Amino acid sequence: MSVLPDLHLHYVQACQNLSQPENPFIARVLQEADKNDEITTKGITLKLAGNNHLVPVPRVTDDDLGVLVSVLGQAAFVTGLDLAYNLLTDAGAKTMATFLQENSTLQYLNLMFNDIGSSGAELIAGALHSNQSLVHLRMTGNKIGNQGGMFFASMLKVNSTLEKLDLGDCDVGLQCLIATAIALTQNKSLKAINLNRPLLSSQQEETTVHIARMLRTNSSLVELHLGKHEMKNFGVERLCEALYKNSSLRYLDLSCNNIICDGVKFLGDLLRRNQTLEILDLDANRIEDVGAIYLSEALTTQNRTLQVLSIVSNNITGKGLVALAEAMQSNMTLSHIYIWGNKLDRSTCVAFSELIAEGRLPPDCTDVAPYEVDGEVFLAELSHGLGRHRYWAPRCAAVAPGAANAGLDIVAVSEH
């Protein structure tokens, strides 16, 4: 049975019992939580992230975490815990693993950018073999390495509760990616996974081949991040071949790879036939005008499924960007497009300002805004885009979630 909301009082008592000094940051967050009227009806997330504060806060340490979990042990109304950007090490991971084995209410856990290594990853992954409540885990930026990633791959063969797993920027390697792909041929519960920026020594794209093979049979994965995989046209072709047979994936992130126009030709052919994909992220590749035209032709003629296209920083000039703007005039399904970082010439500025003025492209669905100087139209950058909340989140939502990160409307990377 849940303890009545008095987290701060229990925290003060626990600090005294364990002879541990109070962390004023934790104390303040718990005081705020005690004032939350929905604490016993809807559940709450304790936001203890060490960044995004106007005034620096004392970051949570391993010792602080030990006291905190002793308070949360009976607090069933705490369903989320955000501990991003703190000072947790493998010792803290051991504390958290024990908590996960005993706790049956925590659904969201954010441990991104702490100092957890492979041994800490082993403990947390091991706890998820038996845990049946955690739905969303973020390990982003903890240098767990290939060995630590292998423990999570093994966990995915056993766990049937976890729906979202973020292993981006974790220094995982080739063996981990292959093991994860194999695990996902069996796992039926995971809906979103981030595998961005692995450390790959081979240029043969073996990992992409295994991931493509997984996509042929997996029917549960909705969101897949494969940024910074050094993927080339060969890898894109393998993925597209697999996605002809996949009917579940809606968000595909291929940002920061080595994809050129020849690879985009395969994506264009896929868009003509695939009736599932809703979000495509091609940021920081080199598709150029030819690739943009391939996409525009597919979007103009046959595809009526894609809702979001991001082509930021792809060396596209006015020719390709205008073709995409014209595609939006005939394709009413495509609602979000992000183009900043390309060569925005006069024709591009006019085309996109007209889309915005006509109401075809709402201002919160793109990353550019028109303005005039001496009668000539230019485009300014807006801080919208698919990657905005990948590494941070503001304490106050400045814009609607859909504007800040369109893809997260499908599988939200949040506490809920």
N, C-alpha and C positions, 0 to 999 in steps of 0.2 A: 504493500500500500504506500502511496506517495506521501511524503512529508508535506505539511502545509507550507506555503510559500514564505519562508523566512531564511533565505539562503545566506544573507549577510551575517545574521546572528550565528548560524551554524558554522560559517567560515571563521568567524572570530574565535568561537569556542574550539574549533579544530586546530587553529594556529596555536592556541594556548596549550592544548593537550599534546601536540606534537613538537612543542618548543620551537616553532617555526615563525619568523617574523612575517607580519602581514604584508602582502603586496597591495599597495593602495589602488593600483589599476584594477585588480581583480575585485577588491572590496567595492569600488565604485560601480563596476558593472553588475555585481550582485545586488547592490542597493537599487539600481535602476530596474533590475529584473523583478525585485520584490514589489515594485510599484505597478507592474504590468497587470492590467485587469484580466487579460486573456491567459494568464499563466497556467491556470488549472483546466481550462477548457480546450485550448488549441495547441498548447505546447509552445515552447520558446527556444530560440537559439541564442546561446551566450556568445557574444561577439568580442573575443579577446585577441583579435589580430594586433600584432605589434606595430603595424604601419598605419597609414592613412589617419593619423591624428594630428590636429593642428598643434597640440602641445605634446612633446615627447613623453612616452609612458615607460615605466619600468617593465621590460619585457618578461614574459612568463618563463621561468626556469624549471628544471626537472623537479626541484624541491617544491616549488609553487604548485606544480601539477599534482604532486602527491597529496597535498592538502586539499586541492580542489576536487579531486575524484572521491576523496573520503566524504566530502559534502554532497556530491552528486549521486552517491551510491543509492540513496533512497528517494531522489528527486525525479520521479518518473515524468514530470511535466517538462523537463529539459530534454528536448528531442534533437537539438543540434549544438555543435561545439566548434567554434571557429578559433583555431590556435595558430593561424598563419603568421609568418614572419616573427617568430619568437626564438628562444634559445634552447629548444628541446633537443636532446641528444638520444643516443641509444638507451640511456637510463630512463629517460622520459618515455621512450617507446615501450619499454618493459612495463612501466606503470600503466600506460594506455592499453597495452595488450591485456593485462590482468583485468582492467575495467571493462573492456569489450567482452571478455569471457563471462563476466558476472552481470553485465548490464543487458537489459532486454528492451530498452526504450529508445536508445540513441539511434537516430536515422541518418544524421549528417555529421561528418567529421572532416575538418579542413586542417591539415598539417603542413601545408605548402611552405616551402622555404624555411625549414628549420635545419638542424644539423644531424638528421637521422641517417645512419649508414646501413650497410647490408645486414648487420646483426639485428638492428632495430626493425628493419623490414621483415626479417624472418619471424620476429615475435608478433608483429601486427598481422602479418599474413596468416600465421598460425592460429591467432585468435579468431580469425574470420572463417576458419574451418568449422567452428561450432556456433559462432554468432549468427543469430537469425533476425536481427533488427536493422543493422546498418545497410542503408540503401545507396549512400553516396560517400565516396572517399577520395580526397585530394591529397596526393603525395608530391605534387609538383615541386621540382627544385631541390628535393632531398637527394643527395648523391648516393643512392642505394646501389648503383652500379648494376652490372649484368647479373651478378650473383643474387642481389636483393630482388631484382626483377623476376628472377626464376622462381622465387618463393611465391610471388603474386600469381605467376602463371600456373603454378601447382594449385594454389588456392582456388582459381577459377574452375578447376575440374571438380571441386567439391562444393563450393558455396553456391547456393541457389537463391540468395536474397539480394545481393549487391546488384544495383542497376547502373551505376555510374562510377567509373574508375579513371583517375587522372594520374598518369605516370609520365607526363611531359617533363623534359629537362631533368631527368633522373639518371642520366648516363647509362641507360640500359644498352645492351649490345645485341649482336646478331642472334645468339642462342636464345636470349630472352624473347625477342620478337617472334622467332619461329615457334618457341614453346607456347607463347600467348596465342598465336594464330591457331595452333593445334588445339589448345584448350577451348577456344571459341567455336570450334566445330562441334563440341559437345555441350558447352554452356548454353542454356536457354533463357537465362534471366538478364544478362548484361545488355543494356540498351545504348550506352555511350562509353567510349574509351578514347583517351588522349595518349598517343604514343609519340608525340613530337620530340624532335631532336635527340635521337639515339646516337651512340658512338659507333659508327660503322667503318670498318677497315677495308671492306671489300667493295668493289664497284660493280659487282655482278647482279645486284638487285635481287638476291635470293629471298630477302625478307618480303619484298613486294610480291614475289611469286607465291609465297606461302600465304600471305594475307589475301591475295586474290583467290587462291584455292579455298580459303575459309569462307569468303563471301559467296561462293557458289552454293554452299549448303546452309550457312547461318541464316536464320529467319527472325532473329530477335534484335540484332544490332541496328540502331537508328542513326547514331552519330559516330563518325570515325575521323580522328585527327591524325594525319600522316605528314605533318610539316617537317621540313629540314631532314628529309630522308635521302637527299641526293638522288631523287627519282628523275629518270629520264624518259624518253619516249617509249622505250621498251616496257618500263614498269607501268606507264599509263595505259598502254595497250592491253597488258595483262589484267589490270583492274577493270577496264571497260568490258573486256570479254566476260569477266565474272559477273559484272553488274547487269548484263543482259538477262541473267537468270536469277538475279536477286530482286526481291519485291518488298524489302523492309527498309533499306538504307535511305535516309532522307537528307542527311547532312554529310558532305564529303569535303574535307579540308586537305588540299594539296599545296598549301602555301609554302613559299621559300624552298622550292625545288629547282630542278634544272629542266623544266618543261618548256619546249619551244613550240612553234606553230604546228610542226608535224605531229606532236603529241596531242595538241588540241583538236586536230582532225578526228582522232579517235573519240574524244569527248563530244564533239559535234555529232558524230554518228550515234553515240550513245544517247544523247539528248533527243534525237529523233525517235528512238524506240523505247527508252526507259520512261515508265509512267509513275515513278516513285520519287526520284531525286528532287528535293525542293531547295536545297542550299548548296552552292558550289563556291568554294574559296580557292582562288588561283593567285592570291597575292604574291608579289615578289618572285615571279617567274619571268619568262621572256617570250611571251606569246606574240607580241608585236601586232601589226595591222592584220596580217594574214590570219593569225589565230583568232583575233577579235571578229573578223568577218566570218570565219567558220562558225563561231558561236552565234553570231547574229542571224545567219542563214537558218540554222537549226531552230532558233527561237522564233523566227518570223514564220516559218512554214509549218512545222509539225509539233514542236514541244509546247505543251500547255500545262506543265507541271512545275517547272522551276520558278521559285518565288524570289530567290535572292542570288545575286551574282556579284562577286567581289574580284576585281581585276586590278587592284592597286599596284602601282610600280611594275608595269609590264612592258615599258618602252612602246606604248601604243600612241600613235599620232591621231590627228583629226579624222583621217580616213576611217580608221577602225572604230573610234569612239562615236562618230556620227552614225555609222552603220548600226551600232548597238542602240543609239537613241532612236533611230528609225524603227528598229525592231520592237521597241517598247510601244510605239504608236499602234502597232498591229497586234501585239501580244499583251493582253490585259492581265495575264497571270503574274508576270514578272513585276514585283512591287518594290524591291530594294535593289539598288545598284551602287557600287562604290568604285570610284575611278581615279581618286587623287594619286599623284605620283607619276602620272603619264604626261605626255606632251599636249597640254591643253591649249590648242591654238584657237583662233577666232571662231572657226566653224564649230568647234566643240563647245565653246562658251555659249554661242547662240543656240545650238541644238538643245543643250541641257537647261538653259534658262527658259526656253520655250516649254520644255516638259514640265518644269516647276511652275511656271506662270499659268499654264493650262490646268494645273491640278493633277496632271497625269503622274507626276513624281512628287509626292509630299516631301517637304523639307526635312522631315525626320527619317526619311527612307533613303537618304544618300549622304555622301560626305563632302558635298560641294554646295555653295550658296552663291547666287549671282549678285553682282553689284555693277554699277555703271560709273565710268569716269569719262567726261567729255563726250557723252553719247555712245561710248563703246562699252560692250558687255565683257566682264571678266568673271572668273570663278574663284571664290575663296574656300579654304578648307574648313570643314566642320569636324569635330572630334566624334564622329560616328564611325562604326565599322564592326566587323565580325570579331576582331581581337581585343576590343576595348577593355573588357572585364576579364581577360585571360589571366592576368597577373595581379590585378588589384580591383577593388570595388569601393566606390565612395560611400561614406557613412550616410549621406543624404542623396537620394536619387535625383540628379539634376534633370534627367530626361526620362521618358518612358523606357522600360526595359527593351521593348522591341526596337527602339531607335538606337540604343546603345549597343545592342548586340542581337541582331535579328535571329541568328541561329539559336539562341538560347530560349526562344519561344517554343521550340520543339522539345528539346531536352534541357531543362533549365539547369545551369551550373550555379546553383544557389543552395540555400539551406533547405529548401522545400522541394 
